[in-house]
Structure formats: structure tokens, C-alpha cells
């Protein structure tokens, strides 16, 4: 019996058959024109979430110009939020007060504000209460420590933490990182991934390459 089911809304079932309602596969509960999510990426909340898109990306609207792109096998802890570009205020003048958003005929004057996509690569773990700011890019296999504020780019397989988030260490050597990115196991069919779990979980690069 496979461990993972991409079409499950709630992917975790306890030994007694209880479904964990607070954990959801993101692409099974989000229908938002500006959010794209890969398979098996989940959000875990202390309570069953009602509006997951609103919870994780509160400033991303259907009419926003930017996108939130989340790869497969991403793990989002309770309270993770993406502060996307639609939250920006004009900063080029003497005031950042958004005077013109209050009337529809002047709102378009802010169309030239930066609108950068926020991108989360595959197999990223973002810890409790972390924020990703507009335009952040988080590379594959990275870990974001709880309570961090990511303001820029995070290189693949990095561990970062703090406000603003700073590099704590790389998870592996550059050679190993390059090989993992080339293997891209997250793109494999799920049966092949599950067959390779001993290599993935055990950090056996040779066995993973052979798989």
C-alpha cells in the first residue's frame, strides 16, 4: 500500500483511523488563479483551516499581478505566511500612504509598483510562524527556521533563520547539492520515490543515483 496519495485532502491518518483535519494537501484545497502548488505539498494548522489561500497568502488577490508558486513536497507549518507584492505601498515619494487605492479610478496609478513572484522550490520545510516577503525565492531542499523572515533569495539546500533570515549553514557540500538538483527525485513517479525512500531518508547518494 503506498504511503502517499496525491488526491487526498487530508493526507495523515492515525493508527486508530482518525483523520488529522489540520493537515491539508495545498493543491486540493486551494483554488486561486494566482497560486500554483505541486503535489504532496501540505500545510499543517493547529485547527482545521477554512480558507488556506487566505491564511498563507493574505495579500494575494485574484486580480494581483504577482504569483505564488510552490513546488512539490513542500512542508508549511502553522502560521507560515507569504507577504506578496500586492501588500506593497508606494515608497518613491515622501509618504508611503496609499492615497490612491481608495477610489477605483485612481487605483490604477499604482500599476507600476513592483510585482515580483514568490517562488518556493521542491522539498522545502518552512517552520512555524515564518514569513516570506514579496519576491522571495526559496531554493529546493531548504529549511527555514521557525519565526524567520525571508527577504530575498535562499540558495538550494540552505538552512536559514532570523529576521532578516541569514544563512546558518548549507545542508550538504556543493558537489552533493549539484547532484541532488540534477537527480530531482521529486519529479519521479511516486512509486519510484517510495521505492527509493531508504536512499532518500538515509542520505545514500549512490543508491539514490542508482534508483
N, C-alpha and C positions, 0 to 999 in steps of 0.2 A: 504494500500500500504506500503510495507516495506521501512524503511529508508535507508538501506544499500544494495548494490548489489556488491557481491564479484567479478563479472566478468567485472565490469565497469573499463575502463582505467582511465577515469576522473570521480571521484565519486561525485563531487559537481556540482549541477545545481542551478542557481539563480532563483528567483521568476519569472523573465521575460523569462525563458527558456535558458538563456546563460550558456554554459558550461565553468567552470573555468579550463582553459587549463594548468595552472601552478601546479595543484594538480593532482597527479597520484597515483594509486594503484601500489605499487612497483612490486608485482609479476605478473602484467600484462604488464609491460614494460621492465623488466629485464630478459634477457636470458643469464645467465653467469654460467659456470659449478662450480664455487666456491662460489656462493651466493644462499642462501635459505631464502625465505621470507614467512611468514604466511599471511593468508587472512586479508584484510581490513587495512593492514599497508600502510601508504601513505607518500609521500614526497611532500612538498609544496615549490615551487620556485616562485620567482617574475616573471619569464618568463617561457614559455613552455619549459621544459627540453628536450633536444635531446638525450643525452647519460646519462641516470640516473645512470647506474652502474659506469661509468667513473666519474660522478660528486660526488657520495657519497663514492666511494672506488677507488681512482685513482691509487693506487699501487697494486691492486689485479688483477692478470693476469690469463688467463686460465690455465697456467702452474704452478701457485703458489701452494705451499703445504698447506697453511692455508685456512680456510674458513671464510666467514662472514655469521652468522646465525641470522636472525631477526625474532622474534616471531610475532604472530597476534596482530592487533590493536596498532601497534607502530606508533608514530607520529613524523616525522622528519621535522624540519623547514628548511628554506632556508639556504644553506651554511654548513649544517652538513656534516662532513666527517669522514670516518673511515680510519685511517692510519694503514694499516695491516702489517703483519710481512715481506712481500716482500720488504718493504721500508727500512728494517734494513741494516746497514753496519757492517762489522766485527769490533769488539771492543776489542778483546782479546790481540792484539799486541800494538805496539807503534803508529800506524796510523790507522785511520778508513777509509782511502781512499780505495774504492773498486777496486783495481788494476785489479783483475782477471775477472771482468764482461765484459771486452772489447773484449775478444776472446772466442768463443764458447767452445774450448777445455779446457779452464781453469775455465769457469764459474761454472762447477760442483764442484770446490773446495769449494764453499760456501754452499754446500748442508747441512752442519751441523749447519748452523745458525738457531737460534730458529724460529720455525714456529708454533705459537700458534693461535688458532681460536679466533675470536672476536664474542661474543655472546650477543645479546640483547633480553631480556625476553619480555613477552607479556605486552601490555598496558603501554609501556614506552613512555614518552614525552621527546624528545631531542630538546633543544632550539636553536635559531638562532646562526649559526656560531660555534657550538661546535665541538670539536674533540674527537674521541675515539682512543687511542693509541693501538699499537699491543697487542693482548691478553686480552684486556679489557672485562669484563663481567658485564653487567648491569642487575640487578635483576628486576623481574616483578613489575609493578606499580611505577617505579621510575621516578623522574623528574630531568633532567639535565638542569641547568640554562644556559641561553644564554652566549655564549663565553667561556664555560668551557672546560677544557682539562682533560679527564678521563684517568688516567694512570693505574688503577688497577681494583679491584672488587668493585661494588656498591651493597650493600645489598638490597633485595626487599623493595619496598615502602620507599625508601630514597629520600630526596631532597638534591642534591649536587651542588656545584658551585665553581668557581675559577680555578686557574692554579697553581699547580695541583688541581683538584676538591676535595673539602673536604665536609664532612657531615655537612649540615645545620641543618637538623632535620629529624626524621622519620615521615612519614605521619600519622601513627596510632600506637597504642600500640602493643607490641609483640603478645599478645593474638589475637588481631584483625587481624594482619598480617598473623599469622598462619592459622586462619580460612579462610581468603581470598585465601591464597595459596591452601588450601585444597578444597575450593569450585571451584576454577579455572573456573570462569564463561566464560572466553574467549574460552574455549573448548566446550561450549554448542552449539547446533544448533542455527542459527541466529534468528529464530522465538522465541525461548525461551529467548535469550538475550534481544530482543526487548520488549518482554512481561515483563521482569524484569527491564526495564530501570528506572521506578520510584524508585526502591530499589537501583540500581547502582548509579544513579545520586543523590539520596537523602541521600546516606550513611546509609541506613537502613539494617544493617547486618541480623537482624532477618527475615526480609521479603526476603532478598536475599537467605538465607538458606532455607526458605520455598519454594522458587521458583524452 
